[in-house]
Amino acid sequence: MGKTARGRGDEIAPDQRKLTSIQATRLGALAGIDKDLFVGLTVAEIRDKFGWQVDARLLLFRRICGRVVKKDPVTGQSYPVPFATVHVEDTDCGLISYFPANWQWGWFFPFLCHRETLATVKTDRCGNFCVWIPRFEIDWILKWRKTRICFPDIFTRPSLKDLLQFDPTIPERGPFPPGPRPGPDPAPFSRLAALPANTLQALIGDGARGLTDRLVRLSESRSFGAPTADFEAVANARAFEHELPPPLPVEFRKALSQTVDVTGGKRTIDAAESIRSAVGLHLQRSSKELQNFDPRRYIGPFLRCRDVFIPEWHLIVDVPDITFRVTQDVDGDGDEEVIYAEGYFDVRWNSGAIPDVTLVANDLAIASQACDVPVVPCGNVPAIIFAGLHPLDDISYFDNVEGYATRPNRPQPGGPRPPAKTPFCGTLQLYGCVNLPGAVFYRVLRSTDNGATFSPMTNLPRVLHPAGGGAPVIETPADGWYTVLANPADWHPARMLIEWPTPSIGKNVLKVEVGDGAKNPQSASAPVAIQVDNTAPNVTYNKLAWRFVGESDAAFDLPSRNLLVACPVIHRGSPAQNIEVQFEVSVSAAHLRNAYIYSSGCGGGSFTLVGSAPNHTSHWHADVNDNSEILFGRYALAAGALEGCYGFSAIANSRAMNPAGSDNGHLVDWSYDPVFIYSHPGVSVSVVNG
């Protein structure tokens, strides 16, 4: 989404808020002054009264920013939650740490937690917020952790970068983000693919594949000239957005199932009390002291410290943190419901730059699929003017006859790039004008037969958020008639007519029609043609075969040399000999942008193109009808390369694009080359000696 203002705070300036009891205790401990002297005072008052007794740096503020989003459970796509209330809370907790043997993660069980609200802030239309935190709060957290060996790492939620084991000091792991392709398969993608299935499922919610898609799109966009994408934001995203259950001992699991095995049968037990007693023995504490401990309430996983030995169970008291709770009026009753809570260690506290935090709201949250919205000029007739942020009424951007965008993903014929025929994909926010005299309702009509017949689009929810905050308004008319808003500027997204989940492929002709209070049609807009294509390119492996260097090309066609089989293996002899692989694919798409093939190594060697052989490994469409291509290449592997698993992959990209603004295409006037839909098949081949 585009950059916007970072949320709206409450009416009180940060240095005019009175300290809570937790804050007074923390500042008193840092300053060496009785905490009771700070209770009820503001930072400004403390600065005036204790200016020469308290280190002035402690009375400064640092800005912590973040975003509230809701995830699509299928695609993993993030959508902003606008105008929600973020409650910033001071938290002190007792924690029981659990670091099970042979696991790379650790978990915490909170008990005896105390929270006090520091401030509240409203998210903006893009779900962004910022809040000012007193410097002494952050210093207290850092100092507390510094005095406890290893805890600065233990209290760190793992990011995607951590899961990929990124370490810039290890050369063979390479930089992040990966370099432009084609070329060797970037190491982060290989490591992502190697993660266990349950870990992938947990990555960025349940949309693990969506995250991979996002990384590929970012890489593709950067490779081919789109605005610089923020790889760091993706790499630093919290790997496990939701708490994952720890591997509790088997006896705990039996207790939680309310039964234990005994001679002659089973008997019911008090699960919580029995577990508290068992943990208390490890911690040398009574079960009464742990009465708020519940093994079903956990936080984690966290990075596990590896440089010291840690007991499996350990008690940590008065752990400080600043946490978040988010509320939103989701049912229109005037009261805000909790859409994010029980967050712990959301912020990676650092003495230097503090990364933005992302808070993933629960299923109750009402999100918006639009962030930035266009400025819609309106006259005295109905009109459809924008699809997302892309204009539909300007022939320098859009071919209204055929329905194609003409600037993104233009052909590359070897000279000046001619206009494109780029279709749209995904969900389109259509913006336009319906505020006309006598107009009470409006509907959007659609034709799939080039404007011969039209029918209304029905049962599509229109979600509008009051710009001043409050409950979103949702209309899902079965007859397609939506209410004309008296003042569209009071709502977000302003002047949005409809959110249209586009069909698979084809030309659609749309127009908007207004009606009176009885829904009698009054007037309609000029028709607008829109081409859509949500289909992925087709990639077919025609040939993948090998030979020893020195053999004739006929050896590629021997049955034993075909690698398009289950578990393909190349036996390169003992001693190993130089080999070559012939790789060929066919690529086709309704709207092909480009395609290429490449090989990847195993870390101990790599295939390289044979320069003397005919090779055609990449192609960008040269004209708007250039939608099919055959790519081929001959790759050589030296005898000294290590045995291992090598890869042969193809990527084919559609030129379809979504103009909602998530890739900032509007900031470059739509003259860019985005990727939204692609195919990426690959074949892994084992190379062994013998």
Helices and strands as residue ranges (DSSP letters): E 8-9, G 14-16, H 21-31, G 35-37, H 43-49, G 56-59, E 61-71, E 78-80, E 85-98, E 105-122, E 128-134, H 135-146, H 151-154, H 160-163, G 171-173, H 187-193, H 197-202, H 208-223, H 231-235, H 250-256, E 259-262, E 265-268, H 271-283, E 299-303, E 313-328, E 337-340, E 357-360, E 383-387, E 390-391, E 398-399, E 404-405, E 427-433, E 441-447, E 455-456, E 462-466, E 473-475, E 482-483, G 488-490, E 491-492, E 496-501, E 505-515, E 521-524, E 528-533, E 538-548, G 553-557, G 559-561, E 569-571, E 579-588, E 592-600, E 608-609, E 618-620, E 628-637, E 644-654, G 665-668, E 678-679, E 682-688
